[in-house]
Protein backbone atom coordinates (compact mmCIF):
# COMPACT_ATOMS: atom_id res chain seq x y z
CA UNK A 1 0.00 0.00 0.00
CA UNK A 2 2.81 2.40 0.90
CA UNK A 3 4.59 1.68 -2.39
CA UNK A 4 1.40 2.35 -4.34
CA UNK A 5 0.86 5.65 -2.53
CA UNK A 6 4.47 6.71 -3.17
CA UNK A 7 4.02 5.88 -6.85
CA UNK A 8 0.84 7.99 -7.04
CA UNK A 9 2.58 10.91 -5.31
CA UNK A 10 5.47 10.67 -7.78
CA UNK A 11 3.06 10.63 -10.72
CA UNK A 12 1.27 13.69 -9.35
CA UNK A 13 4.55 15.59 -8.90
CA UNK A 14 5.59 14.68 -12.45
CA UNK A 15 2.20 15.77 -13.77
CA UNK A 16 2.44 19.23 -12.19
CA UNK A 17 6.09 19.57 -13.20
CA UNK A 18 5.05 19.05 -16.82
CA UNK A 19 2.28 21.64 -16.48
CA UNK A 20 3.60 24.57 -14.38
CA UNK A 21 0.76 26.87 -15.49
CA UNK A 22 -1.87 24.61 -13.97
CA UNK A 23 0.14 24.14 -10.76
CA UNK A 24 0.78 27.88 -10.41
CA UNK A 25 -2.86 28.73 -11.08
CA UNK A 26 -4.21 26.21 -8.57
CA UNK A 27 -1.77 27.33 -5.85
CA UNK A 28 -2.49 31.04 -6.41
CA UNK A 29 -6.23 30.48 -6.49
CA UNK A 30 -6.16 28.32 -3.34
CA UNK A 31 -4.17 31.01 -1.50
CA UNK A 32 -6.60 33.74 -2.56
CA UNK A 33 -9.62 31.67 -1.48
CA UNK A 34 -8.06 30.92 1.91
CA UNK A 35 -7.14 34.55 2.51
CA UNK A 36 -10.61 35.75 1.52
CA UNK A 37 -12.18 33.34 4.01
CA UNK A 38 -9.77 33.59 6.93
CA UNK A 39 -8.76 37.25 7.05
CA UNK A 40 -12.25 38.81 7.40
CA UNK A 41 -13.19 36.07 9.89
CA UNK A 42 -10.08 36.25 12.09
CA UNK A 43 -9.17 39.94 11.92
CA UNK A 44 -10.01 42.10 14.96
CA UNK A 45 -11.23 44.80 12.56
CA UNK A 46 -14.58 44.61 10.81
CA UNK A 47 -14.67 45.49 7.11
CA UNK A 48 -17.12 48.35 7.71
CA UNK A 49 -15.83 49.57 11.11
CA UNK A 50 -14.83 53.25 10.99
CA UNK A 51 -12.26 55.05 13.14
CA UNK A 52 -11.97 58.82 12.62
CA UNK A 53 -8.64 58.92 14.48
CA UNK A 54 -6.95 56.61 11.94
CA UNK A 55 -8.01 58.18 8.65
CA UNK A 56 -5.55 57.57 5.76
CA UNK A 57 -3.04 55.90 8.08
CA UNK A 58 0.00 54.37 6.32
CA UNK A 59 0.87 50.67 6.36
CA UNK A 60 1.85 49.32 9.78
CA UNK A 61 1.87 46.10 11.79
CA UNK A 62 -1.66 46.90 12.99
CA UNK A 63 -2.97 47.80 9.53
CA UNK A 64 -0.89 46.06 6.86
CA UNK A 65 -2.44 47.99 3.95
CA UNK A 66 -3.15 51.12 6.01
CA UNK A 67 -6.60 52.66 6.46
CA UNK A 68 -8.93 54.60 4.16
CA UNK A 69 -10.46 58.07 4.52
CA UNK A 70 -12.96 56.72 7.07
CA UNK A 71 -10.34 54.87 9.14
CA UNK A 72 -11.40 51.41 7.90
CA UNK A 73 -8.76 48.71 7.63
CA UNK A 74 -7.94 48.27 3.93
CA UNK A 75 -6.35 44.83 4.39
CA UNK A 76 -9.60 43.38 5.73
CA UNK A 77 -11.72 45.24 3.18
CA UNK A 78 -9.60 44.04 0.24
CA UNK A 79 -10.01 40.38 1.15
CA UNK A 80 -13.68 40.83 1.98
CA UNK A 81 -13.97 42.22 -1.55
CA UNK A 82 -12.02 39.25 -2.88
CA UNK A 83 -14.64 36.97 -1.33
CA UNK A 84 -17.36 38.82 -3.26
CA UNK A 85 -15.39 38.51 -6.52
CA UNK A 86 -14.87 34.78 -6.00
CA UNK A 87 -18.55 34.26 -5.15
CA UNK A 88 -19.67 36.14 -8.27
CA UNK A 89 -17.15 34.33 -10.50
CA UNK A 90 -17.85 30.80 -9.31
CA UNK A 91 -21.61 31.35 -8.92
CA UNK A 92 -22.01 32.73 -12.44
CA UNK A 93 -19.85 29.94 -13.90
CA UNK A 94 -22.02 27.28 -12.23
CA UNK A 95 -25.31 28.83 -13.35
CA UNK A 96 -24.09 29.55 -16.89
CA UNK A 97 -22.56 26.07 -17.00
CA UNK A 98 -25.79 24.27 -16.20
CA UNK A 99 -27.84 26.44 -18.59
CA UNK A 100 -25.29 26.29 -21.41
CA UNK A 101 -24.74 22.53 -21.17
CA UNK A 102 -28.46 21.68 -21.15
CA UNK A 103 -29.28 24.12 -23.95
CA UNK A 104 -26.33 23.08 -26.11
CA UNK A 105 -27.10 19.39 -25.59
CA UNK A 106 -30.74 19.90 -26.57
CA UNK A 107 -29.86 21.87 -29.71
CA UNK A 108 -26.99 19.66 -30.84
CA UNK A 109 -28.72 16.34 -30.28
CA UNK A 110 -32.11 17.41 -31.72
CA UNK A 111 -30.62 18.85 -34.92
CA UNK A 112 -32.70 20.08 -37.85
CA UNK A 113 -35.31 22.79 -37.34
CA UNK A 114 -35.25 22.48 -33.54
CA UNK A 115 -31.50 23.19 -33.56
CA UNK A 116 -31.97 26.19 -35.85
CA UNK A 117 -34.76 27.69 -33.73
CA UNK A 118 -32.90 27.18 -30.45
CA UNK A 119 -29.67 28.72 -31.73
CA UNK A 120 -31.42 31.70 -33.36
CA UNK A 121 -33.10 32.38 -30.02
CA UNK A 122 -29.68 32.21 -28.36
CA UNK A 123 -28.31 34.64 -30.97
CA UNK A 124 -31.08 37.14 -30.12
CA UNK A 125 -30.21 36.92 -26.40
CA UNK A 126 -26.50 37.27 -27.16
CA UNK A 127 -27.03 40.28 -29.43
CA UNK A 128 -27.67 42.50 -26.40
CA UNK A 129 -24.45 43.35 -24.48
CA UNK A 130 -24.25 41.56 -21.14
CA UNK A 131 -23.42 44.82 -19.32
CA UNK A 132 -26.76 46.23 -20.42
CA UNK A 133 -28.56 43.24 -18.86
CA UNK A 134 -26.68 43.72 -15.61
CA UNK A 135 -27.30 47.47 -15.41
CA UNK A 136 -31.03 47.16 -16.18
CA UNK A 137 -31.53 44.39 -13.61
CA UNK A 138 -29.61 46.30 -10.95
CA UNK A 139 -31.74 49.39 -11.59
CA UNK A 140 -34.86 47.29 -11.01
CA UNK A 141 -33.69 44.93 -8.25
CA UNK A 142 -31.06 47.09 -6.58
CA UNK A 143 -27.35 46.55 -6.11
CA UNK A 144 -26.65 43.09 -4.73
CA UNK A 145 -24.67 39.97 -5.53
CA UNK A 146 -27.90 38.25 -6.62
CA UNK A 147 -28.79 40.93 -9.17
CA UNK A 148 -25.24 40.94 -10.56
CA UNK A 149 -25.34 37.14 -10.93
CA UNK A 150 -28.72 37.27 -12.66
CA UNK A 151 -27.56 39.98 -15.07
CA UNK A 152 -24.34 38.16 -15.96
CA UNK A 153 -26.09 34.81 -16.40
CA UNK A 154 -28.92 36.01 -18.69
CA UNK A 155 -26.62 35.97 -21.69
CA UNK A 156 -23.45 34.47 -20.24
CA UNK A 157 -24.41 30.87 -21.06
CA UNK A 158 -24.72 31.37 -24.84
CA UNK A 159 -21.03 30.97 -25.66
CA UNK A 160 -20.80 27.73 -23.72
CA UNK A 161 -24.02 26.47 -25.34
CA UNK A 162 -22.44 26.97 -28.77
CA UNK A 163 -19.36 24.98 -27.72
CA UNK A 164 -21.47 22.14 -26.28
CA UNK A 165 -23.70 22.07 -29.36
CA UNK A 166 -20.70 21.78 -31.68
CA UNK A 167 -19.19 18.96 -29.63
CA UNK A 168 -22.48 17.04 -29.48
CA UNK A 169 -22.98 17.37 -33.25
CA UNK A 170 -19.45 16.09 -33.83
CA UNK A 171 -19.68 13.20 -31.38
CA UNK A 172 -23.14 11.95 -32.31
CA UNK A 173 -21.80 11.08 -35.78
CA UNK A 174 -19.12 8.80 -34.27
CA UNK A 175 -19.35 5.02 -34.47
CA UNK A 176 -19.83 4.47 -30.73
CA UNK A 177 -22.97 6.62 -30.78
CA UNK A 178 -24.36 4.77 -33.80
CA UNK A 179 -23.65 1.45 -32.09
CA UNK A 180 -25.47 2.61 -28.95
CA UNK A 181 -28.54 3.50 -31.00
CA UNK A 182 -28.50 0.11 -32.74
CA UNK A 183 -28.40 -1.58 -29.34
CA UNK A 184 -31.55 0.28 -28.34
CA UNK A 185 -29.97 2.65 -25.82
CA UNK A 186 -32.29 5.57 -24.99
CA UNK A 187 -31.59 9.13 -26.12
CA UNK A 188 -31.09 10.40 -22.58
CA UNK A 189 -28.52 7.71 -21.79
CA UNK A 190 -26.68 8.31 -25.07
CA UNK A 191 -26.56 12.04 -24.42
CA UNK A 192 -25.53 12.09 -20.77
CA UNK A 193 -23.55 8.84 -20.49
CA UNK A 194 -21.84 8.61 -23.88
CA UNK A 195 -21.72 12.04 -25.54
CA UNK A 196 -21.41 14.58 -22.73
CA UNK A 197 -18.46 12.90 -20.92
CA UNK A 198 -16.53 12.83 -24.22
CA UNK A 199 -17.11 16.56 -24.61
CA UNK A 200 -15.95 17.32 -21.04
CA UNK A 201 -12.58 18.79 -22.06
CA UNK A 202 -13.76 21.89 -23.97
CA UNK A 203 -16.64 22.35 -21.54
CA UNK A 204 -14.35 22.47 -18.47
CA UNK A 205 -11.97 24.91 -20.16
CA UNK A 206 -14.79 27.26 -21.21
CA UNK A 207 -16.36 27.05 -17.76
CA UNK A 208 -13.06 28.06 -16.17
CA UNK A 209 -12.73 31.06 -18.47
CA UNK A 210 -16.21 32.31 -17.49
CA UNK A 211 -14.97 32.98 -13.94
CA UNK A 212 -12.49 35.84 -14.61
CA UNK A 213 -14.95 37.46 -17.04
CA UNK A 214 -17.60 37.62 -14.31
CA UNK A 215 -15.06 38.89 -11.75
CA UNK A 216 -14.00 41.72 -14.05
CA UNK A 217 -17.62 42.60 -14.85
CA UNK A 218 -18.47 42.91 -11.15
CA UNK A 219 -15.36 45.01 -10.47
CA UNK A 220 -16.07 47.28 -13.45
CA UNK A 221 -19.70 47.84 -12.46
CA UNK A 222 -18.74 48.61 -8.86
CA UNK A 223 -16.03 50.99 -10.09
CA UNK A 224 -18.47 53.01 -12.23
CA UNK A 225 -20.95 53.14 -9.34
CA UNK A 226 -23.69 50.71 -10.42
CA UNK A 227 -22.40 47.57 -8.70
CA UNK A 228 -21.96 46.69 -5.04
CA UNK A 229 -22.47 49.87 -3.07
CA UNK A 230 -20.49 51.20 -0.10
CA UNK A 231 -19.98 50.45 2.73
CA UNK A 232 -19.83 46.88 1.36
CA UNK A 233 -16.29 45.93 0.41
CA UNK A 234 -16.07 45.01 -3.26
CA UNK A 235 -12.74 45.28 -5.08
CA UNK A 236 -14.33 47.59 -7.65
CA UNK A 237 -15.88 49.68 -4.89
CA UNK A 238 -12.52 49.96 -3.10
CA UNK A 239 -10.81 51.11 -6.31
CA UNK A 240 -13.55 53.68 -6.91
CA UNK A 241 -13.38 54.99 -3.33
CA UNK A 242 -9.57 55.24 -3.47
CA UNK A 243 -9.66 57.31 -6.65
CA UNK A 244 -10.40 60.48 -4.68
CA UNK A 245 -7.37 59.77 -2.46
CA UNK A 246 -4.90 58.96 -5.22
CA UNK A 247 -2.76 62.04 -4.59
CA UNK A 248 -2.86 61.68 -0.80
CA UNK A 249 -2.49 57.87 -0.52
CA UNK A 250 -2.01 56.15 -3.91
CA UNK A 251 -1.48 52.78 -2.21
CA UNK A 252 -5.19 52.68 -1.34
CA UNK A 253 -5.92 52.13 -5.05
CA UNK A 254 -2.85 49.97 -5.66
CA UNK A 255 -3.72 47.18 -3.20
CA UNK A 256 -7.20 46.26 -4.54
CA UNK A 257 -5.98 46.52 -8.15
CA UNK A 258 -3.05 44.23 -7.37
CA UNK A 259 -5.26 41.65 -5.61
CA UNK A 260 -7.80 41.74 -8.47
CA UNK A 261 -5.02 41.17 -11.02
CA UNK A 262 -3.62 38.24 -9.04
CA UNK A 263 -7.09 36.72 -8.67
CA UNK A 264 -7.88 36.96 -12.40
CA UNK A 265 -4.37 35.75 -13.28
CA UNK A 266 -4.76 32.67 -11.07
CA UNK A 267 -8.01 31.65 -12.78
CA UNK A 268 -6.60 32.31 -16.26
CA UNK A 269 -3.50 30.23 -15.48
CA UNK A 270 -5.73 27.40 -14.25
CA UNK A 271 -7.83 27.57 -17.41
CA UNK A 272 -4.78 27.64 -19.68
CA UNK A 273 -3.24 24.75 -17.76
CA UNK A 274 -6.41 22.69 -18.06
CA UNK A 275 -6.56 23.39 -21.79
CA UNK A 276 -2.97 22.23 -22.20
CA UNK A 277 -3.61 19.13 -20.09
CA UNK A 278 -6.72 18.17 -22.02
CA UNK A 279 -4.94 18.72 -25.32
CA UNK A 280 -2.10 16.41 -24.32
CA UNK A 281 -4.51 13.81 -22.95
CA UNK A 282 -6.35 13.73 -26.27
CA UNK A 283 -3.04 13.23 -28.05
CA UNK A 284 -2.21 10.37 -25.67
CA UNK A 285 0.87 12.09 -24.25
CA UNK A 286 -0.08 11.80 -20.55
N, C-alpha and C positions, 0 to 999 in steps of 0.2 A: 504493500500500500504506500509506504514511504517513497519507494522508488518511482511509483507511478505519479505521485504528487510532485516529486522533484522534476520529473520529465515534463509534466504539464506546466510547471512554473518556468522551466527553461524555454518551452515553446512560446509561452506568453511574452517572455522577455525578448525573444527573437522577433516575434510578431511586431511588438512596439518599436524595436530597434529598426526594423525595415520600414516603418511608417511613423517617422517622428512628428509629422503634422498632426496625426490623430492623437498620439500620446500627449503632445503639447496642448492641444485643444481640450482634451478631457481633463488634464491636470489643472489648467487655467480655469476652466468652467467649474470644476469641483471646488476650487479655492474660492471663487467668487460666490458660489451658492452657500458655502459654509460661512463666509464672512457676512453675507446678507442675512443669514439666520441668527448667527451667534452675537454679532456686535450690537444690534438694536435690543436683543434680549438681555445681554449681560452688562451693558454699559450703565453706569449710574446716572447718565443723562438721558432724558427723554428727547425724542426727535423734535418735538414741538415746544419743549420747555424754554422759556425766554429768561434772560438775565441781563438787565440794563447795564450792570456794572462791568460786563465783559464784552461789550459790543466791539466787533472787528478786532478781537484779540489775535495775535499771531500764533503760530504753531508752538506747542509746548507739550510737556509730558501729560498734563491734564487734558489738553485738547489738541490732539495730534494734527488735525487739519485747521486748527484755530476756530474762531466763532464768527458768525455773520453779524449783520447790522442790528439784529435783535438779541444778540448774545447766545444764540443757539449753537450747539456743538455741530460743526460741519461733518466731522468724521462719522458720527451716528447718522446724521441726515443723509449723507452720501450712500451709506449701505442700506438704509431704509428705502431710499430711492432705487437702489439696485434690486431689492426684493420686488418692488413694483414692476421694474423692467423685466425681470425673469418671469414673474407671474403672467404678465401680458404676452411675452414671447412664447412661453410653453403653452399657455391656455389657448392662444389663437392657433398655434400649430396643431394642437389636438383637435380643436373644433373644425378647422379647415381640412385637417387630415381625414376625419371621418366623413365629412360632407363630400370632399373631392374624390375619395376612394369609392364611395357608394355611387356617386353620380357618374364617374368615369367608367366604373364596372357596368352599370346599367346601359350606358350609351354604347360602349365598345362591344358588349356581348349581344345586345339587341340588333345592332346594325340597321341598315336600310333607312326607311323613313323615320323610325323612332330615333335613331342615332342623329340624323340630320336635325330633327326638331329639338332634341335635347341640347345639342351643341350650339344651335342658333340662339336658343334661349340663354345659354351661358355667355355667348358673345355679346348679347344685349346687356347683361348684367356687368360684364367686364368692360363695356364701352364707357361706363361712368367711372371717373377716377375714384380710387378707394378713399382718398382724403376727403372727397366731397361727402361720401357716405358717413364717414366718421364725424365730420363737422355737423352735418344735419342731425344726426342721431344725438349728439351731445347737446345741441341746442334744444332738442325736444326733451331728452331724458336727464339732462344735467351732466356735469363732469364727474365721472366715476370710472373705475376699472371695468365694470360691466358694460357701460356704454361704449368705451373704447374697444373692448373685445367684440361687441356686436357689430360696430362699424367696420372694423378690420375684416371680420369674417364674412360679411355680406358678399363681398366679391373676391376675398382672398383665396377661396377654394378652387377658383376656375382654372388657374394654371396647373394645379395638381391634377384636376379632373382630366385635362387634356393629356397629361403624361400617362395617367392610368388608362385612359381610353386607347391611346396608341399602343401601349404594351399589351392590353387585352386583345386588340385586333390582331396584333402580330402573333401572339401566343395561341389564339384559338384556331389558327391555321396549321399549327404544328401537328405532327403525327400522334403524339400522346393524347391530345385533346380529341382527335378523330377516333382513336381507339376507345377512349372513355365513352364517347357517345354510342359507338357500336356495341359496347357492353351494357348499355342501358343505364348508365350513370345519369342521375338527375342534373338539371342545369345549375341548381344551387351548389351542389357538391363539386361540379366541374369548375365553377367560377371561384369558389372560396377555398377549395382544397387543392385544385390543380393549377389554375391560372394565376390567382392572386399571389401565392407564395413565390412563384417564378418571376413575378414582376416586383418583388420586394426591394431589390437593389435601387432602381431609380426612384421608387416611392420614398424610401428612407432618406435618400440624399435630398430630394426636393422638400420633404418635411423639415429636415434640419435647416435648410436655407430659408424657410418661412420665419424662423425664430428671430434672426437679426433684423429682418425687414420690419417685423412688428415692433421690436424694441426701438428701432430708429423712428418709426411712425409715432409712437407714444412720446418719445423725447422731443420730437419736432413740434407736435401739437402742444405739449406743455410749455415749450419754449415760446411759441407765438401767443400763448395765453388762452387756448381753447381746450387744453387737456386737463390733467390733474391740477387742481387749484391749491394754492397755499392756504393753510400752513402745512398741508400734506407734503411729504418729502419725495418728490419725483426727480429723477436726474435732470429732465428737461426744465422742471420748475426751478431747481437749484441754479442751473445755468442762467435762466432768465432773471432770477433774483440777483445773482452776482454781477449781472451786466452793469447795473448802476454803481457798483463798487469797484469797477475794473481799474480805475486810477488810484483808488485808496488801497485796495487789497486784491490784486489780480489773481492771487492763488485761490480765492474763493470760486472763481470760474474754472481754474485749471484742474482742480481735484475732480469735480463731477465729469468734466470732459474726458479726463484721463481714464477714469473708471469705466465710463460708457464705451470708450474705444477698446479697452481691454476686454470688456464683456462681449462686444460684438466680434472682436478678433477671435476670442476663444471659441465661439459658436461657428464662425467661418472656417477656422482651422479644423474643427471637428467634422464639419460637412465635407471639406476638401479631402480630409483623411479617409472618411467613409467612402467617398467616391473613388479614391485611388484603391482602397481595399477591395471594393466590389468589382472594380475593373480587373484587378489582378486575379480575383477569385474566378471570374468568368473565363479568364484566359488559362486557368488551371495552374497558376504560378504560386499559389499558397499551399 
